[in-house]
């Protein structure tokens, strides 16, 4: 090992510069904690084939063209930059309790990659198998990121995502203070239990969108969601098109909804304003909700409160599943 760090031995000091150069590309570094507490170092073109906690407790690290093949590679680290690298599937649970990490131009196949970390910046990153990733993290920036898998972003806070392409259910469950722009999300039960989420100029597809959320804002979006946007408090929808989406807004309160296309059906909203060119069916059961604070506006029926009896009182409602 001393040969690849130019003859210098452990322990590393704060001033020691360790470089692993291109000529050592074919030399793997394995074993338990092989570079534990590495500081102020650059690691380039290296394979970590086995061994847990490869770079645990590292500080001020630059990793380029690195292949992580086993578990827990970046735990309890500070100030890490990763570029042009790969996390294979067994590199699972890879980045926990780590602060200030930037990852660019990298593919991550492993699940459960981020937990309880802060200061995360991802650019041109592909998550191939993202199950249970980015949980309970804070201060996250996602730019040109592709996500494939369920339960992404659970209980995380302060998230800014631009050009996020996500396919997977239960995304952002319990997240707070989220801004998503120019993105495509195909996700059942997306944004459940969230607070202060804004989505702009994006496409959202998936049933039961954003149930039990608070302060949700959707602007210039295209939306498709069976029984979507139910149980939402303080919902703002501006200049959106909501297509083929029956039974919207059930038990919603403080609604401010203005859509540019017709709505399929609305069921038992409680308070606020819903404005659309036309609504196929308005279902209100007076035994369940009061319409005293509800206004529904359509092109042919401005400012008129609508009151009808639910024609399908026994219709089964959607429930969140835990597949």
NORRA-V937062 format. One record per backbone hydrogen bond with DSSP energy under -0.5 kcal/mol. NH is the residue of the N-H (numbers start at 1). CO is the residue of the C=O. If there is no record, write none. Layout:
# NORRA-V937062
NH,CO
NH,CO
This chain:
# NORRA-V937062
4,1
5,1
5,2
6,3
7,2
8,5
16,13
18,16
18,40
19,17
20,42
21,19
24,21
25,22
27,24
28,26
29,47
30,28
33,52
34,31
35,54
36,33
37,56
38,35
40,59
41,60
42,18
43,62
44,20
44,42
45,64
48,67
49,47
53,71
55,73
56,53
57,75
58,55
59,38
60,78
61,79
62,41
63,81
64,43
65,83
67,46
68,66
68,86
69,48
69,67
72,92
74,94
76,96
78,58
79,99
80,100
81,61
82,102
83,63
84,104
86,66
87,107
88,68
88,86
91,88
93,111
95,113
96,74
97,115
99,77
100,118
101,119
102,80
103,121
104,82
105,123
106,124
107,85
108,126
109,87
109,107
110,87
112,131
115,95
116,135
118,98
119,138
120,139
121,101
121,119
122,141
123,103
124,143
125,144
126,106
127,125
127,146
128,108
128,126
129,108
130,148
132,150
133,130
134,114
135,114
136,154
138,117
139,157
140,158
141,120
142,160
143,122
144,162
145,163
146,125
147,165
148,127
149,167
151,169
153,133
154,151
155,173
156,153
157,137
158,176
159,177
160,140
161,179
162,142
163,181
165,145
165,163
166,164
166,184
167,147
168,186
170,188
172,152
173,170
174,192
175,172
176,156
177,195
178,196
179,159
180,198
181,161
182,200
184,164
185,203
186,166
186,184
187,185
187,205
189,207
190,187
191,171
192,189
193,211
194,191
195,175
196,214
197,215
198,178
199,217
200,180
201,219
203,183
204,222
205,185
206,224
208,226
210,190
211,208
212,230
213,210
214,194
215,233
216,234
217,197
218,236
219,199
220,238
222,202
223,241
224,204
227,246
228,225
229,209
231,250
233,213
234,253
235,253
235,254
236,216
237,256
238,218
239,258
240,258
241,221
243,223
243,241
248,265
249,228
251,268
252,249
253,232
255,271
256,235
257,273
258,237
258,256
259,275
260,240
261,240
263,278
265,245
266,281
267,248
268,283
270,252
271,252
272,293
273,255
274,295
275,257
276,297
280,263
281,264
283,266
283,281
284,282
286,284
288,285
289,285
293,270
294,291
295,272
296,304
297,274
298,301
299,277
301,298
304,296
304,301
313,310
315,312
